Structure formats: C-alpha cells, structure tokens
Amino acid sequence: MENAIKLNIDYASEFVAQDSLMAILKEINAAKRLIDAKTGAGGEFLGWVDLPRDYDREEFKRIQLAAKKIRKQARILVVIGIGGSYLGAKAVLDALSPYYHKGRRLEIVFAGQNMSATYLRELSEYVKTKDFAINVISKSGTTTEPAIAFRIFKKLLEEKYGLEAAKERIYVTTDKTKGALRVLAAQNGYETFVVPDDIGGRYSVLTAVGLLPIAAGGINIRDLMKGAAEARSIYRKNNGLENNVHKYVAIRNLLYRKGYAVEMQVTYEPKLATLAEWWKQLFGESEGKDGQGLFVASATFSTDLHSLGQYIQEGKKILFESVVRIENPERDIVLEKEGSDLDGLNYLAGKTVSEVNDQAFLGTLLAHHEGQVPNVVFTLSELDAKSVGHLLYFFEYACGLSGYVLGINPFNQPGVEAYKQNMFALLGKPGYENLRAKLQKKNG
C-alpha cells in the first residue's frame, strides 16, 4: 500500500541525540498499547481510531443524499458550529475547492464560530435574499456561540420560507439520543445526523460533523474516507521508525524536551492554511494541559516570511517548523521572457511559478536550518481528497500517541470551561450568582 505522505526529519534529527530516537520508541510503543487496549486516560473517546474502517455505511449514504438535496434547494449552506464542529469541514473545503468559484452551485459560509455582532448581521443580510439552508452542529445544542447563531438564522429561515418549509432546510448534527438540539429536531422533524459519543469534537472531521458540509461542497467523501482508511492500515502497524507517525511523534517530543517550546506548521500553498488551523486545535487542545505541551502556531510562506521570517531566522531559538508541501500543484503558469527586463526576471523565463515556489521552500529550509531552526518536512504528491483524508488521520493518530507520550489525557479539555463559566456568570445566567459576585469584586 502506497504511503501518500513522505516525511523528512533530516533537518531536525541532528538537533537531538541520535540514540534518543530509538530510546523514545519504547514510550511510543507504550502509548500505542494504551490506544490499542483503550486503557489510557480518555480511552472512551477513541472511536476515531477505527472509524475509517468501521464508519456507519447507512448514515454515510444519508449524508450523500442530504448533500445532494441541499445543492438542489439552496445557493448557500450556513454551517453553524465552533471548534471541531466547523474547523475540520472548513479545512477540507478550503483545501479542495477552487480559490475562485463564481457560478458554483453551492456556497458554504460559516456562523457560530465567533460572537461578532457585525459578522452575524452582515452574514444575515447576505443570505436573506438568497435560497439558503442550515446545518447546525452541536452535541449539546447549548454551546453559546452556535446556539446564538442558530437562533438568528433559524428565525431568518422561518421568516423567508414559513415554518413548515423551513423545516426541510434545517439539518441537525447532534447527540444520538439526548440534548437540546436532539429534542428540537424531534419536535420539528428536522433531518438529523449523529455526533458519536466516543469521538471528541476535534477528532470528528470524518464523522457526519465534517462529512455533511464537505459533501455538500462537492468534495468526494468516499475518496476522503479511502485515504483515511489507507492511513489507518499503514500507521497502526508497529514497525519502529519506519512508521512515519512514530517518527513524527518521536522528533517533536524530543525537540520539546530539548527546549523547543513552539511547533509552527508552515505551508507554501494557501489552500492549506485552514488545515493548519484545524491542526492547531487538534494538538493545542489535546496537549496543552498540566503545565505541558508545545505551543502550536502556523504560517503561510512565502507571505509570512516577510513578517515572521526575521524572527524565525535570528530570534530566540524556541521553535521548530513542520512544513506541509505539495509536490505536484493542481495548476501552473510558465513565466515568459519580456523585451524589457526592468524587473530583472528574464532569468526565470521558461520556468514555472511552482518551480519558483519550490526553490523558495528549499532556500528557506536551508536558511532556517543554518539558523539553528529544526525543520520537519511533509510532502504530499497531490492535493486531492484521498491525500487530505490520509493527512487528517496521520495527525489524529500522531496526536493521540503524542499525548500519551507526554503523560496526559489527550482527549479532554478542562481548561476550555474556565472562560465559559466566567462568561455565564457575567451575563447573569441563573445558578452563577456567587461566581458573578466574585468576578465583579475582582474586577472592581
């Protein structure tokens, strides 16, 4: 089975002791046993591990049919969710959709991922004159940001189409049996899809959470799942540093132990910028606890070389880079010679823009390496649904292993609740009176 990802750690491994790469394999194998046996902390949230093989085929068919229905009934799909409930879908859609797609049947927009009044007002005004549908995604149905957005857009939908017709344009992805959205969907007859109990939000892109908006956007979700299934077959094998997931987990943890506190994911293809946002939630929320974990950041080169490049090259040596690059671009442009060489670029005549981009990558890699910045390089042959599915599973599995190597629970997020509790208290939510008084006193 062909590996869709090439991984090169040559520009990072010299920054750690060579014998440590083999030594850390014992920790990785111990982490793998915890995942296999589901006996580690958070083991009840390991449904994603075998999902590419064991996913619900009947729901998958319903997702495909619903996506087809949405494309027929609407010009815009408003996807409402926050965190893992939207980032995975947006990452895949941005990676696999044309930059400019005027005339494309369905436009997908997102709401509930922020609480900007201006954003919600402008989006409401944008969609209200067009045919639109809603996919609201929330396991509980009570998460503040998407719950506010759903109230707004459900009302807009009902005003535009009437109560009965609006029901046909609302698609709910939520808990299988309980929660506010499940109750509302049952009362109104909305079509529903399931957020599995054993898969946390940041690992849910290959469930209905991500697959419905991805399919509605015209992406081949069969190929996406096929890529993930192939990744599962490759990386679940225990074959030492021949396993690229093991290699990545080893080098990032060894660099962390050497004092590199930041991992920056870099791409030279802007279509992958949102995938880096998804990756940041996956690793940041999984590993950032108990006073531990790499701080995860992202950059798009060569754009960000003109802002961050100076710091990376000559600033404090606290970061290493994980570069995700595409070997064969979808499209290219050949540069031509001009009669007047005022810009001095005639030496590039006959070369393609992708060749220039590749040399920018190589030149940057060599410069940063010389500047004592470790680099890990992921190379995808092509940017298509199969390779993206492969990459998604790669990072999910790497994150689970890496969390256990750190000795933490990679599947909870207790720190996320702190801001919510304070916000509820400050807004006057019933039951939070004591905390509200405490916060008001603290805030003067």
Secondary structure, DSSP 8 states (H G I E B T S, - for coil): ---SEEEE-HHHHTTS-HHHHHHHHHHHHHHHHHHHHT-STTGGG-TTSSHHHH--HHHHHHHHHHHHHHHHH-SEEEEE--GGGTHHHHHHHHHHS-S--TT-S-EEEEESS---HHHHHHHHHHHTTS-EEEEEE-SSS--HHHHHHHHHHHHHHHHHH-HHHHHTTEEEEE-SS-SHHHHHHHHHT-EEEE--TTS-GGG-TTSHHHHHHHHHTT--HHHHHHHHHHHHHHHTS--GGGSHHHHHHHHHHHHHHTT--EEEEEESSGGGHHHHHHHHHHHHHHH--TT---EEEEEETTGGGGTTHHHHHHS-S-EEEEEEEESS-S---B----S--TTS-GGGTT-BHHHHHHHHHHHHHHHHHHTT--EEEEEES--SHHHHHHHHHHHHHHHHHHHHHHTS-TT--TTHHHHHHHHHHHTT-TT-HHHHHHHHHHT-
